[in-house]
Amino acid sequence: MKVDVSYNDTIANIVHHGAEALGIHLPPNAADAFVSYYSFLEKNSRHMNLTAIKNAEDVARLHYLDSIALLGAAEFGNARVIDIGSGAGFPGLALKIADPTIDLTMLEATGKRVSFLSNLCAFLEIDASCIHARAEEAAHFPEMREKYDIAVSRAVARLNVLCELSLPFVRVGGILLAMKSAGSSDEIIEAGEAASALGAEMNGVFDYVIPKTDISRYVVIIRKISNTLDKYPRRFARIQKAPL
């Protein structure tokens, strides 16, 4: 899994010092895993549209550090976590590298990306489930409905829509962590009614700045307090036409 190329030290140093700045203690092999992750991502990005961010330094900061910053928002140790719309593995797989005790499921609607994620997990020797399904369908699967301690999602949809797509996966007492850009206050206020209709309540915002950048982020914390009605989530066309 070791990769002997020029970006090794750059990625390893950024991740190591960035995690320290965020107050996160990484396991001993995490930096090497993130280097290998970049190697695999860079190779496959030549053939697939995985991320618009290509530079090793930018990937380390804007993907890896941005993802693992979530560890400051909740207790992830031994948690059952679902990453909704995982794409190239952010934030879910980065969180798994930073905290190997996480029981991770990555949900992705695009078949090619699911294949990428499965192959990436094999390359990194990481045990995680990669599910090919749309969130509004998978949330009705008995084996996935209200089975997760934490749902995470990054830039998938407007927050009220994301609530309907994500909260049905979360057990009562669990949380949704929705990653948003700073300045999303109107969106957060708007999503309050949707959260309530889905059996949840707004539980605050965790904010941070990605180390060595001027980029501020919000993590909206939404706690599940009762079961979600069986009718949710609705078909996506209906969600778009009449969001909660």
N, C-alpha and C positions, 0 to 999 in steps of 0.2 A: 504494500500500500504506500510505500515511501516514493516520493516524486522528487527527482534530482534536477530541478530547473531553477532559473534565476528568481522566480517569484516566491520561493519557499520562505526566505527570511522576512520578506515584506509582509506576507499574509500572517505568518506566525507571530511576528512582533506586533502587528496591528491588533490581532485578536487577543494576544496575551495582555498587552497594556490597556486595550480598550475594555476588556472584561474587568480588569482591576479598577479602572475608573468608574465602571458601573457597579462595583461592589460584588462582582460575581467571581466565585472560585471555580475554575475549570479543572476537570480531571487531567491527569498527566499527558494523555495521548490526544487531547482535543485539538491542539494546534496542528499536529500532523494530519489529523482527520480533516480539518478545514482546508489544508493545503491540497490534500488528495481530492476533496470535494471540488475545489476550483479546477484542478486538472481535468476531472471528468466533465464538469460543466463546460469548460472552455472547448474541449474536444467535441462535445455533442452540440454546442451552440453553432458550430459550423454548418450543421445540417438541419437544425430545428430552431424555431423561435422560442427560446427559453427565457431570456432576459435581455432587456435593452442595455443593461449595465455590463460591460465587458472587461474593463480594466481591473487587474488584480486588487489594487488598493481600494478601488471603489466597491468591488464585490465584498471585500473584507469589512469595510465600514458600513455600506448602505444595505447590505444583505445580512452578513453574519452578525455584526454587532447590533444592528437594528432588531434582528430576530431574538437574540439571546437576552436583550434588555427586558423582554417579557418575564424573565425569571425574577425580576424585582417586583412584579405586580401581583404575584400569587405564589403559593407553595406548590411546586410541581413534583416534589419527591414522591415516587411510586404512583403518581396519578395516571389515570387512564385519560389520554388526550386525543382529540380529533382535530386535525388541521383541515379546514374546509376551503377548497379551492387551492390546493397546495402548490400547483404550478411546478416550479423547479425545486421545491422543497422548503420554501420560506413561508412561515417561520418554523414549521414543524420539525424538519430534519435537523436544522441548526440547533433547536432546543434539545433534541435527542442526543446530539453530540455533546452538548454542554451539560446535560443531565441524563446519563444512560439509564437511570431508574425509570424514566418515563415509558409507559406502555403506549406507543404511538400508532395511530391510524391516520393515513393521509388520503383524503378524498379528492378526486380530480375527475372532471367530466370529459377530458380529452384523452383518448386512448394512447396516443403517442407519448404524452407526458406521463401517463401511468407506467408505460414500458420504461421510460427514462428513469422514473423514480425507483422502480423495481430493480433495474440494473445498477443504479447508483447505490442502493442499499446493499446489494450483493458485493459490489466493488469495495464499499467501506466496511463490509462485514457487520452491518447493523440490522438488527431484527425489528422490522416495522411492517405494518399491513398497508398495502397500497390498493385502494378500492377504486374501480372505474365505474362511476355512477354520478348522476346529477344529485345535488343536495336535496332538492324537493322530492326526489324519489327515494333516495337512501334513508331519509328521515322516517319513512314509513316501514322500513325493514324492521321486524321485531328484534333482531339481534343487534340493531344499532340505535333504536329509539330509546332515548333517556337512559343511555348506558355509560355516558362519559362524565368524568369529574370536571374536565375543562375542555371547552371548544375554543380554538384560536382561529383567527382569520385576518388576512392582510389585504386590504384594497380590493375586496371582492365586489361590494355593492354599497349603496347608500345604507346608513345604519338601520333604518326601519325595515328595509328589505332584508338586510343581513340577519336581523333578529329572527325573522320568520324562517329563514333558511337554516339557521344555526341552533336556536334554542330548543327545538324538538329533540336534538341529540343529547342534551344536557340533563343529567339526573337532577332531581330535586335536591337542593343544597349545593349543587355545582355552579360553575360560572362560565360565562362567555367573555373572552377577552378580544375586543375588536380594535385592531390597530388603525389609527386615523392620523392624519396630519394635524398639526397644531392649527387652531382657528376653526375647529369643527363644532363650535358651541351650538350653533343653530341646528345642526344635524343631530346632535346629542339630545337637545330639548325635544325635537320633533319625534325622536324614537321612543320617548317615554310611554306613549299610549300603546305602541306596538309591543314593547316589553311586557306591559301589564296584561294585554290580551293573550299573551303567550305564557303567562304564569311566572313572570319575572319582574324584577325591579332594578332600577339604576342604582349602582353601588359605588359610584365615584369614578374618578379619572386618575390614572397613574401617568405622570408626564416625565419625560426625560429628553436629554440632548444627546445625539449620537456623538461619542467622543471624537475630538479633533475635527468637528464640523460645527456649523451654526444651524444645524437642522434639528428642529424640535418636533417631538412626536407626542401623541396622546394614545393611551390605551384605555378604552372605555370598559369598565368592569360592570357586568350585568349578572345579577345573581338569580338563580332559579328558585322560586319559593313554592310553586305548586305545579302539578302536572299540566302539560300542554294539551289542549283539546285535540281530539283525534283528527279534526278537519284540517289542522295545520301540520306542515305547510301545504298551501294550495298549489295548483299548477302554476308554473312560472309566468305564463301569460296573464293569469289572473292576478298574481302578485304585482306584476308590472302595471297592470291596468288600474288596480285598486289597492295600493299599498296600505298597510295598517297604519 
